[in-house]
Amino acid sequence: QVQLAESGGGLVQAGGSLRLSCAVSLSTFFSAQSLGWYRRAPGNEREFDARISATGTTDYEDAVKGRFTISRDHAKRTLYPHMHGPKPEGTAVYYCNGWPPAEGNWGQGTQVTGSP
């Protein structure tokens, strides 16, 4: 079973940027499929933000276009979502998974909190 470990969260100042990461335990899982990045705000279900294919093609949800970039490092088996531009609104927990996501693969996520 694949293990997904999100990290890099914390406080982010207004106008700042934050690079998050998702480490994947299995190379086959990482390299053979598209990977997705998801967000869950308090009281809400997880929402799709972005995805990246095995060859590097990206697709972003309209709400985050222009202020979100996602990349992947095959040697490190790590996904790198990069938040930039406007600060995050409130607090949210971010997750990685395959695309489409599988319920059994969700990790603990990493929390990001915006501050003035």
Protein Blocks (a to p, Z undefined) as FASTA:
>chain_A
ZZdddehiacddehiacddddddfbfklmmmpccddddddehiacddfbdcdfkopacdd
fklgoiaccdddfklopacdddehjadehjaddddddddddfklpcebpaddddZZ
